[in-house]
Amino acid sequence: MRDVRRDPAFLDDDPILEYLNNFGSALVAAYPGARGETGADFYFFAMRDPMLNAFALPGGFIAAHTGLLLAAQNESELASVMSHEIGHVTQRHIARMIGQQKQDALMPLAALILAALASKAGPDAAVGVMMGGQGLQIQRQLNFSRDAEREADRVGFQIMGSGGYDTSGMVGFFQRLQTATKVYSDLTPPWLMSHPLTSERIADIQARIRETPFRQRVDGLEFHLVRARARVLQDVSTQGLIDATKVFEFQLTNQSRQQQAAAQYGLALVALKRGELTKAGDLLAKARATMKPAAGAVFSTGQSTSDAASMFASMSLEIKLAPGQPASMAPLTVKEAEQAYQQFPLSRGIARQYAKALIASGQLDKAAVFLREQVRLYREEPKLYELLAQTYAAQGKLSLQHIALAESYVLSGAVPAAVDQLTIARKAPDASFYDLATIDARERELQERVKEEKKENKER
């Protein structure tokens, strides 16, 4: 996961990360056995990749490609994929696969011994035995992979049903997947595929749907706004922004207010990426107005109560904190950020935007107090330590700046760089006796970790 975070394809976007983790956590909470026997803590994230895919890593880390977010037409389809990946973690498929691979590792050795014995009958017999042993090993791995996918489908079906989603969304997504991979699947024999045939998976889920009552699910606006963000952030090149603009302009012709608001929101993000800040603010205001209910309006039963207020607030702050805004706006931005933080105290992105607003306005003491409180509550966020280091640097507190940077590097997996930062902090002229004691204790701990990592790398 440390390698993933350093990958340029890792989509480190707060609104998307918050949506995926709220969405995924709700699915996990709805299904009592979702955490499995290991009691896994789940973390959901996105990768910049147009391929229609998602994957799970050991420990409950689940990724969704931006191509998947754009392909899913509703939240039930997205829930079907996320639930499937949760199923892989719940059933410990990765750990079981590693266990089987260790057992299968003996097959080539056994084949080698048998080939040596068969060589008496001729070289062709020896080659045949060797190839047969390798083929058996590969086939066992493929069989395990297909069985794991079927099991994840069944567990995922139960999870998304428990979460209140329309289970037919799994069929809809499989059909879209079948269309996207038609050429590949048509050319590959079923016994050489790592996944079951998509048609087989569709038939299995359709049989299960017939035994469950129909459940309609109305999507929240956040889903559409997240898809708009994913479309823009998947490719922020000049051509990528042009292509996204064309999609959003066509989307404006849709009769759905959610689709229109999402298109305006997406166009606002495109304008922000181009540095057109006034235009971005105007388009965001239009998106908010589009979703504002008319006087006396009554929503039908099942209408989503979500108004995506936190995403609109975050986007507004994103525009006001962008480079190029006049310094005179800083006090108003702080006020808006403080109100947003009070309204959405659980939003980690808005909390960091509030800290950035304080730093930009020169309220460094207040920013330092707020950030120190935040790092006590959320110890695993490297961005908080980066902001704290930025605050200390502006205050001229060099020792504390490098100590904070060291913690940021540790959380990002760059332990040797963290040790270097502690060395710089020790040499800082303003290092107090307490700072030096903290540096010494932390440095010893990190040096032990560096030794362990080197030992693990050698063993690999």
JOPE-V101220 format. One record per helix or strand. SS is the DSSP state (H for helix, E for strand). FROM is the first residue (numbers start at 1). LEN is the number of residues. Records with the same first field share a line. If there is no record, write none. Layout:
SS->FROM-LEN, FROM-LEN
This chain:
H->2-5, 14-17, 66-6, 75-16, 93-29, 123-40, 168-13, 182-6, 190-3, 198-12, 221-14, 238-14, 257-17, 277-15, 309-12, 327-17, 348-13, 364-14, 382-14, 398-14, 415-13, 433-27
E->10-1, 43-5, 54-4, 61-5
